[in-house]
Amino acid sequence: MSDDVQDEGFDEWLDAAADGEAYYLECPESHGSLPPRRVCPDCGATDLAETPLPDAGTIETVTVTHVPTPAFEEDAPYATAIARFGGVRLTGQVVGVDPDAVETGLEVELAVTVSETTGERVLGLEPVDR
Ligand SMILES: [Zn+2]
C-alpha cells in the first residue's frame, strides 16, 4: 500500500525532526522536497541529497480554526501555517502562542508535538524566542 509507505517515511522524518535532525531532500537544481520522495517533484531528478533543514523558517500563510472538525476538537482554537524552511515549505500547527497573534513573516522553528485529540504526533511550528 503506497499510503503506508508514505506514512512510514514521514514517521521516520518526524523522529529525526524530534531529535533536532530534520532534513530535506535537495536535487541538483536546488529544488527542495520532503521524504519519502525519491524523485524531485519539480524537475524529475533522482539524485536527491539529504540537506539539513535550517533552524528557523518564516510563516507564509496562516489559517486560524475556531470551529474544528471533531477529530481536532480538543485542540481548538488553533492556527495552521505554511512556513518556508530553506528549500521546502512545511505545514504545521502553530504552538506556544495565541493563534490570533500568528501572522505572516513570523519566524518559527520545528516542534514535533502530540495532538491533544488523537494522541498522534504532528508537526508543530513554534515561534522563535528573541
Ligand atoms: Zn529539481
Backbone and ligand atoms as CSV (ligand in chain L), in Angstrom:
chain,resi,resn,atom,element,x,y,z
A,1,MET,N,N,0.843,-1.193,0.000
A,1,MET,CA,C,0.000,0.000,0.000
A,1,MET,C,C,0.883,1.249,0.000
A,2,SER,N,N,0.751,2.067,-0.994
A,2,SER,CA,C,1.636,3.223,-1.099
A,2,SER,C,C,1.398,4.212,0.046
A,3,ASP,N,N,0.162,4.287,0.549
A,3,ASP,CA,C,-0.111,5.210,1.644
A,3,ASP,C,C,0.694,4.845,2.893
A,4,ASP,N,N,0.762,3.535,3.164
A,4,ASP,CA,C,1.507,3.080,4.337
A,4,ASP,C,C,2.979,3.441,4.207
A,5,VAL,N,N,3.513,3.233,3.022
A,5,VAL,CA,C,4.922,3.544,2.793
A,5,VAL,C,C,5.172,5.019,3.065
A,6,GLN,N,N,4.260,5.858,2.602
A,6,GLN,CA,C,4.434,7.297,2.821
A,6,GLN,C,C,4.399,7.635,4.295
A,7,ASP,N,N,3.446,7.049,5.024
A,7,ASP,CA,C,3.346,7.326,6.451
A,7,ASP,C,C,4.627,6.906,7.156
A,8,GLU,N,N,5.147,5.755,6.759
A,8,GLU,CA,C,6.355,5.241,7.367
A,8,GLU,C,C,7.519,6.217,7.167
A,9,GLY,N,N,7.669,6.678,5.942
A,9,GLY,CA,C,8.747,7.615,5.652
A,9,GLY,C,C,8.592,8.891,6.445
A,10,PHE,N,N,7.354,9.364,6.577
A,10,PHE,CA,C,7.124,10.605,7.293
A,10,PHE,C,C,7.355,10.409,8.787
A,11,ASP,N,N,7.014,9.224,9.286
A,11,ASP,CA,C,7.233,8.917,10.691
A,11,ASP,C,C,8.714,8.974,11.031
A,12,GLU,N,N,9.518,8.383,10.160
A,12,GLU,CA,C,10.968,8.431,10.377
A,12,GLU,C,C,11.458,9.862,10.351
A,13,TRP,N,N,10.855,10.631,9.440
A,13,TRP,CA,C,11.256,12.030,9.335
A,13,TRP,C,C,10.896,12.781,10.616
A,14,LEU,N,N,9.718,12.477,11.183
A,14,LEU,CA,C,9.319,13.106,12.455
A,14,LEU,C,C,10.295,12.719,13.569
A,15,ASP,N,N,10.760,11.445,13.562
A,15,ASP,CA,C,11.762,11.017,14.548
A,15,ASP,C,C,12.999,11.895,14.448
A,16,ALA,N,N,13.469,12.083,13.223
A,16,ALA,CA,C,14.666,12.902,13.010
A,16,ALA,C,C,14.408,14.338,13.462
A,17,ALA,N,N,13.222,14.861,13.119
A,17,ALA,CA,C,12.883,16.234,13.486
A,17,ALA,C,C,12.831,16.378,15.011
A,18,ALA,N,N,12.263,15.371,15.696
A,18,ALA,CA,C,12.161,15.412,17.155
A,18,ALA,C,C,13.545,15.401,17.791
A,19,ASP,N,N,14.510,14.803,17.107
A,19,ASP,CA,C,15.888,14.763,17.610
A,19,ASP,C,C,16.696,15.984,17.174
A,20,GLY,N,N,16.023,16.936,16.536
A,20,GLY,CA,C,16.725,18.124,16.078
A,20,GLY,C,C,17.565,17.867,14.834
A,21,GLU,N,N,17.223,16.798,14.100
A,21,GLU,CA,C,17.997,16.444,12.912
A,21,GLU,C,C,17.136,16.462,11.667
A,22,ALA,N,N,16.207,17.399,11.607
A,22,ALA,CA,C,15.327,17.481,10.455
A,22,ALA,C,C,16.136,17.804,9.199
A,23,TYR,N,N,15.699,17.269,8.099
A,23,TYR,CA,C,16.410,17.490,6.850
A,23,TYR,C,C,15.401,17.559,5.717
A,24,TYR,N,N,15.850,17.970,4.566
A,24,TYR,CA,C,15.012,17.871,3.386
A,24,TYR,C,C,15.860,17.337,2.253
A,25,LEU,N,N,15.212,17.014,1.170
A,25,LEU,CA,C,15.910,16.451,0.026
A,25,LEU,C,C,16.096,17.541,-1.006
A,26,GLU,N,N,17.317,17.657,-1.488
A,26,GLU,CA,C,17.589,18.692,-2.465
A,26,GLU,C,C,18.146,18.056,-3.730
A,27,CYS,N,N,17.603,18.466,-4.886
A,27,CYS,CA,C,18.075,17.936,-6.162
A,27,CYS,C,C,19.195,18.840,-6.687
A,28,PRO,N,N,19.857,18.438,-7.774
A,28,PRO,CA,C,20.968,19.265,-8.290
A,28,PRO,C,C,20.531,20.674,-8.696
A,29,GLU,N,N,19.235,20.884,-8.933
A,29,GLU,CA,C,18.738,22.214,-9.299
A,29,GLU,C,C,18.299,23.016,-8.072
A,30,SER,N,N,18.582,22.486,-6.871
A,30,SER,CA,C,18.239,23.148,-5.608
A,30,SER,C,C,16.742,23.210,-5.321
A,31,HIS,N,N,15.969,22.298,-5.918
A,31,HIS,CA,C,14.559,22.191,-5.530
A,31,HIS,C,C,14.495,21.372,-4.246
A,32,GLY,N,N,13.658,21.795,-3.315
A,32,GLY,CA,C,13.542,21.062,-2.060
A,32,GLY,C,C,12.293,20.202,-2.024
A,33,SER,N,N,12.378,19.056,-1.369
A,33,SER,CA,C,11.196,18.225,-1.140
A,33,SER,C,C,11.437,17.449,0.151
A,34,LEU,N,N,10.383,16.753,0.609
A,34,LEU,CA,C,10.487,16.023,1.861
A,34,LEU,C,C,10.444,14.528,1.612
A,35,PRO,N,N,11.074,13.739,2.490
A,35,PRO,CA,C,10.986,12.287,2.376
A,35,PRO,C,C,9.525,11.870,2.443
A,36,PRO,N,N,9.120,10.724,1.947
A,36,PRO,CA,C,9.992,9.704,1.337
A,36,PRO,C,C,10.123,9.827,-0.183
A,37,ARG,N,N,10.141,11.010,-0.719
A,37,ARG,CA,C,10.271,11.151,-2.170
A,37,ARG,C,C,11.610,10.604,-2.652
A,38,ARG,N,N,11.579,10.066,-3.860
A,38,ARG,CA,C,12.810,9.606,-4.477
A,38,ARG,C,C,13.073,10.350,-5.777
A,39,VAL,N,N,12.084,11.159,-6.171
A,39,VAL,CA,C,12.195,11.904,-7.423
A,39,VAL,C,C,11.843,13.361,-7.124
A,40,CYS,N,N,12.599,14.302,-7.668
A,40,CYS,CA,C,12.289,15.706,-7.460
A,40,CYS,C,C,10.932,16.025,-8.084
A,41,PRO,N,N,9.996,16.608,-7.297
A,41,PRO,CA,C,8.662,16.918,-7.831
A,41,PRO,C,C,8.698,18.046,-8.866
A,42,ASP,N,N,9.750,18.821,-8.893
A,42,ASP,CA,C,9.815,19.956,-9.820
A,42,ASP,C,C,10.458,19.597,-11.151
A,43,CYS,N,N,11.537,18.813,-11.129
A,43,CYS,CA,C,12.250,18.561,-12.380
A,43,CYS,C,C,12.473,17.088,-12.670
A,44,GLY,N,N,12.055,16.190,-11.749
A,44,GLY,CA,C,12.167,14.770,-12.032
A,44,GLY,C,C,13.545,14.180,-11.762
A,45,ALA,N,N,14.470,14.973,-11.222
A,45,ALA,CA,C,15.804,14.449,-10.925
A,45,ALA,C,C,15.701,13.369,-9.850
A,46,THR,N,N,16.551,12.358,-9.943
A,46,THR,CA,C,16.527,11.276,-8.947
A,46,THR,C,C,17.734,11.362,-8.020
A,47,ASP,N,N,18.604,12.320,-8.277
A,47,ASP,CA,C,19.818,12.479,-7.488
A,47,ASP,C,C,19.534,13.437,-6.337
A,48,LEU,N,N,18.845,12.946,-5.309
A,48,LEU,CA,C,18.427,13.805,-4.206
A,48,LEU,C,C,19.381,13.651,-3.024
A,49,ALA,N,N,19.827,14.767,-2.485
A,49,ALA,CA,C,20.757,14.746,-1.358
A,49,ALA,C,C,20.058,15.223,-0.100
A,50,GLU,N,N,20.303,14.532,1.024
A,50,GLU,CA,C,19.742,14.972,2.302
A,50,GLU,C,C,20.471,16.228,2.746
A,51,THR,N,N,19.697,17.266,3.017
A,51,THR,CA,C,20.252,18.560,3.379
A,51,THR,C,C,19.660,18.975,4.716
A,52,PRO,N,N,20.480,19.409,5.670
A,52,PRO,CA,C,19.919,19.814,6.970
A,52,PRO,C,C,18.914,20.950,6.795
A,53,LEU,N,N,17.805,20.840,7.511
A,53,LEU,CA,C,16.797,21.890,7.471
A,53,LEU,C,C,17.319,23.100,8.261
A,54,PRO,N,N,17.109,24.315,7.754
A,54,PRO,CA,C,17.515,25.489,8.543
A,54,PRO,C,C,16.810,25.483,9.896
A,55,ASP,N,N,17.446,26.073,10.916
A,55,ASP,CA,C,16.863,26.076,12.260
A,55,ASP,C,C,15.542,26.827,12.317
A,56,ALA,N,N,15.418,27.870,11.507
A,56,ALA,CA,C,14.211,28.684,11.572
A,56,ALA,C,C,13.594,28.846,10.188
A,57,GLY,N,N,12.282,28.951,10.179
A,57,GLY,CA,C,11.553,29.194,8.948
A,57,GLY,C,C,10.685,30.423,9.105
A,58,THR,N,N,10.025,30.813,8.027
A,58,THR,CA,C,9.187,32.008,8.043
A,58,THR,C,C,7.782,31.636,7.606
A,59,ILE,N,N,6.799,32.052,8.371
A,59,ILE,CA,C,5.411,31.742,8.041
A,59,ILE,C,C,4.984,32.510,6.783
A,60,GLU,N,N,4.444,31.770,5.825
A,60,GLU,CA,C,3.986,32.391,4.578
A,60,GLU,C,C,2.473,32.565,4.553
A,61,THR,N,N,1.753,31.587,5.058
A,61,THR,CA,C,0.296,31.725,5.155
A,61,THR,C,C,-0.161,31.095,6.466
A,62,VAL,N,N,-1.235,31.621,6.995
A,62,VAL,CA,C,-1.747,31.095,8.259
A,62,VAL,C,C,-3.270,31.086,8.238
A,63,THR,N,N,-3.855,30.046,8.806
A,63,THR,CA,C,-5.301,29.917,8.916
A,63,THR,C,C,-5.633,29.605,10.366
A,64,VAL,N,N,-6.526,30.368,10.964
A,64,VAL,CA,C,-6.927,30.095,12.342
A,64,VAL,C,C,-8.272,29.370,12.326
A,65,THR,N,N,-8.313,28.235,13.019
A,65,THR,CA,C,-9.540,27.443,13.083
A,65,THR,C,C,-10.151,27.570,14.467
A,66,HIS,N,N,-11.366,28.119,14.518
A,66,HIS,CA,C,-12.058,28.232,15.807
A,66,HIS,C,C,-13.055,27.105,15.997
A,67,VAL,N,N,-13.608,26.614,14.888
A,67,VAL,CA,C,-14.568,25.517,14.954
A,67,VAL,C,C,-13.990,24.353,14.158
A,68,PRO,N,N,-13.328,23.458,14.843
A,68,PRO,CA,C,-12.608,22.381,14.158
A,68,PRO,C,C,-13.505,21.210,13.804
A,69,THR,N,N,-12.951,20.337,12.979
A,69,THR,CA,C,-13.606,19.059,12.736
A,69,THR,C,C,-13.503,18.265,14.033
A,70,PRO,N,N,-14.423,17.315,14.270
A,70,PRO,CA,C,-14.419,16.565,15.542
A,70,PRO,C,C,-13.051,15.965,15.876
A,71,ALA,N,N,-12.301,15.579,14.872
A,71,ALA,CA,C,-11.010,14.931,15.120
A,71,ALA,C,C,-10.029,15.836,15.846
A,72,PHE,N,N,-10.232,17.163,15.759
A,72,PHE,CA,C,-9.284,18.071,16.399
A,72,PHE,C,C,-9.954,18.951,17.450
A,73,GLU,N,N,-11.114,18.476,17.924
A,73,GLU,CA,C,-11.928,19.200,18.880
A,73,GLU,C,C,-11.146,19.802,20.042
A,74,GLU,N,N,-10.325,18.967,20.689
A,74,GLU,CA,C,-9.630,19.388,21.906
A,74,GLU,C,C,-8.523,20.397,21.635
A,75,ASP,N,N,-8.129,20.527,20.374
A,75,ASP,CA,C,-7.004,21.398,20.066
A,75,ASP,C,C,-7.438,22.828,19.731
A,76,ALA,N,N,-8.726,23.050,19.491
A,76,ALA,CA,C,-9.191,24.355,19.027
A,76,ALA,C,C,-9.211,25.375,20.161
A,77,PRO,N,N,-9.081,26.677,19.883
A,77,PRO,CA,C,-8.752,27.176,18.548
A,77,PRO,C,C,-7.274,26.963,18.241
A,78,TYR,N,N,-6.947,26.795,16.997
A,78,TYR,CA,C,-5.543,26.613,16.661
A,78,TYR,C,C,-5.247,27.267,15.321
A,79,ALA,N,N,-3.994,27.550,15.125
A,79,ALA,CA,C,-3.558,28.159,13.871
A,79,ALA,C,C,-2.739,27.138,13.102
A,80,THR,N,N,-3.053,26.995,11.827
A,80,THR,CA,C,-2.286,26.133,10.952
A,80,THR,C,C,-1.547,27.035,9.978
A,81,ALA,N,N,-0.262,26.795,9.825
A,81,ALA,CA,C,0.517,27.680,8.965
A,81,ALA,C,C,1.378,26.898,7.990
A,82,ILE,N,N,1.706,27.556,6.889
A,82,ILE,CA,C,2.707,27.038,5.968
A,82,ILE,C,C,3.934,27.919,6.147
A,83,ALA,N,N,5.056,27.284,6.481
A,83,ALA,CA,C,6.286,28.042,6.706
A,83,ALA,C,C,7.359,27.564,5.743
A,84,ARG,N,N,8.165,28.509,5.275
A,84,ARG,CA,C,9.267,28.149,4.383
A,84,ARG,C,C,10.549,27.972,5.191
A,85,PHE,N,N,11.151,26.792,5.034
A,85,PHE,CA,C,12.448,26.483,5.638
A,85,PHE,C,C,13.399,26.208,4.485
A,86,GLY,N,N,14.224,27.159,4.145
A,86,GLY,CA,C,15.155,26.943,3.045
A,86,GLY,C,C,14.422,26.535,1.782
A,87,GLY,N,N,14.702,25.343,1.284
A,87,GLY,CA,C,14.135,24.906,0.017
A,87,GLY,C,C,12.761,24.279,0.099
A,88,VAL,N,N,12.204,24.143,1.282
A,88,VAL,CA,C,10.907,23.465,1.391
A,88,VAL,C,C,9.896,24.280,2.189
A,89,ARG,N,N,8.617,23.976,1.944
A,89,ARG,CA,C,7.533,24.538,2.739
A,89,ARG,C,C,6.988,23.417,3.609
A,90,LEU,N,N,6.733,23.735,4.886
A,90,LEU,CA,C,6.185,22.750,5.807
A,90,LEU,C,C,4.871,23.271,6.359
A,91,THR,N,N,3.903,22.371,6.487
A,91,THR,CA,C,2.615,22.734,7.064
A,91,THR,C,C,2.555,22.191,8.474
A,92,GLY,N,N,2.161,23.027,9.421
A,92,GLY,CA,C,2.079,22.540,10.791
A,92,GLY,C,C,1.163,23.402,11.629
A,93,GLN,N,N,0.856,22.894,12.812
A,93,GLN,CA,C,0.048,23.640,13.762
A,93,GLN,C,C,0.983,24.548,14.555
A,94,VAL,N,N,0.600,25.817,14.683
A,94,VAL,CA,C,1.446,26.754,15.418
A,94,VAL,C,C,1.198,26.555,16.905
A,95,VAL,N,N,2.270,26.338,17.664
A,95,VAL,CA,C,2.136,26.045,19.091
A,95,VAL,C,C,2.844,27.111,19.921
A,96,GLY,N,N,2.448,27.207,21.185
A,96,GLY,CA,C,3.146,28.090,22.114
A,96,GLY,C,C,2.843,29.562,21.950
A,97,VAL,N,N,1.746,29.887,21.258
A,97,VAL,CA,C,1.411,31.292,21.055
A,97,VAL,C,C,-0.094,31.388,20.816
A,98,ASP,N,N,-0.680,32.539,21.152
A,98,ASP,CA,C,-2.093,32.783,20.882
A,98,ASP,C,C,-2.325,32.697,19.376
A,99,PRO,N,N,-3.231,31.796,18.938
A,99,PRO,CA,C,-3.440,31.608,17.491
A,99,PRO,C,C,-3.718,32.913,16.757
A,100,ASP,N,N,-4.426,33.835,17.408
A,100,ASP,CA,C,-4.765,35.090,16.735
A,100,ASP,C,C,-3.565,36.028,16.604
A,101,ALA,N,N,-2.453,35.701,17.286
A,101,ALA,CA,C,-1.261,36.550,17.213
A,101,ALA,C,C,-0.307,36.092,16.106
A,102,VAL,N,N,-0.659,34.978,15.451
A,102,VAL,CA,C,0.214,34.445,14.409
A,102,VAL,C,C,0.004,35.225,13.117
A,103,GLU,N,N,1.098,35.690,12.524
A,103,GLU,CA,C,0.959,36.410,11.273
A,103,GLU,C,C,2.079,36.021,10.307
A,104,THR,N,N,1.877,36.341,9.041
A,104,THR,CA,C,2.893,36.006,8.057
A,104,THR,C,C,4.182,36.758,8.377
A,105,GLY,N,N,5.303,36.123,8.096
A,105,GLY,CA,C,6.588,36.723,8.373
A,105,GLY,C,C,7.148,36.322,9.727
A,106,LEU,N,N,6.315,35.727,10.565
A,106,LEU,CA,C,6.760,35.282,11.887
A,106,LEU,C,C,7.811,34.181,11.716
A,107,GLU,N,N,8.893,34.273,12.493
A,107,GLU,CA,C,9.930,33.247,12.446
A,107,GLU,C,C,9.579,32.110,13.381
A,108,VAL,N,N,9.663,30.903,12.885
A,108,VAL,CA,C,9.293,29.735,13.688
A,108,VAL,C,C,10.357,28.649,13.562
A,109,GLU,N,N,10.344,27.752,14.553
A,109,GLU,CA,C,11.188,26.563,14.454
A,109,GLU,C,C,10.298,25.340,14.603
A,110,LEU,N,N,10.831,24.181,14.200
A,110,LEU,CA,C,10.051,22.959,14.266
A,110,LEU,C,C,9.853,22.514,15.704
A,111,ALA,N,N,8.674,22.036,16.019
A,111,ALA,CA,C,8.399,21.463,17.327
A,111,ALA,C,C,7.471,20.286,17.092
A,112,VAL,N,N,8.022,19.080,17.143
A,112,VAL,CA,C,7.168,17.906,16.977
A,112,VAL,C,C,6.330,17.795,18.239
A,113,THR,N,N,5.016,17.736,18.074
A,113,THR,CA,C,4.125,17.801,19.215
A,113,THR,C,C,3.087,16.689,19.092
A,114,VAL,N,N,2.285,16.515,20.122
A,114,VAL,CA,C,1.277,15.458,20.121
A,114,VAL,C,C,-0.097,16.106,20.148
A,115,SER,N,N,-0.955,15.694,19.232
A,115,SER,CA,C,-2.312,16.226,19.188
A,115,SER,C,C,-3.045,15.868,20.467
A,116,GLU,N,N,-3.694,16.873,21.093
A,116,GLU,CA,C,-4.429,16.604,22.328
A,116,GLU,C,C,-5.639,15.730,22.067
A,117,THR,N,N,-6.086,15.723,20.822
A,117,THR,CA,C,-7.281,14.950,20.494
A,117,THR,C,C,-6.970,13.514,20.106
A,118,THR,N,N,-6.053,13.336,19.184
A,118,THR,CA,C,-5.805,11.995,18.651
A,118,THR,C,C,-4.656,11.289,19.339
A,119,GLY,N,N,-3.783,12.048,20.058
A,119,GLY,CA,C,-2.633,11.440,20.681
A,119,GLY,C,C,-1.532,11.110,19.687
A,120,GLU,N,N,-1.733,11.488,18.426
A,120,GLU,CA,C,-0.719,11.211,17.415
A,120,GLU,C,C,0.255,12.371,17.293
A,121,ARG,N,N,1.454,12.044,16.864
A,121,ARG,CA,C,2.445,13.096,16.675
A,121,ARG,C,C,2.095,13.922,15.444
A,122,VAL,N,N,2.232,15.211,15.602
A,122,VAL,CA,C,2.016,16.108,14.471
A,122,VAL,C,C,3.165,17.112,14.422
A,123,LEU,N,N,3.321,17.702,13.267
A,123,LEU,CA,C,4.368,18.692,13.097
A,123,LEU,C,C,3.883,20.031,13.633
A,124,GLY,N,N,4.615,20.573,14.603
A,124,GLY,CA,C,4.269,21.876,15.148
A,124,GLY,C,C,5.272,22.922,14.720
A,125,LEU,N,N,4.827,24.163,14.735
A,125,LEU,CA,C,5.695,25.293,14.427
A,125,LEU,C,C,5.664,26.213,15.632
A,126,GLU,N,N,6.825,26.491,16.214
A,126,GLU,CA,C,6.871,27.285,17.434
A,126,GLU,C,C,7.637,28.572,17.171
A,127,PRO,N,N,7.051,29.724,17.545
A,127,PRO,CA,C,7.741,30.995,17.310
A,127,PRO,C,C,9.122,30.996,17.953
A,128,VAL,N,N,10.090,31.557,17.259
A,128,VAL,CA,C,11.459,31.649,17.762
A,128,VAL,C,C,11.521,32.751,18.814
A,129,ASP,N,N,12.089,32.444,19.977
A,129,ASP,CA,C,12.253,33.433,21.048
A,129,ASP,C,C,13.316,34.452,20.672
A,130,ARG,N,N,13.011,35.679,20.906
A,130,ARG,CA,C,14.017,36.713,20.592
A,130,ARG,C,C,14.289,37.550,21.830
L,1,ZN,ZN,ZN,14.548,19.515,-9.078
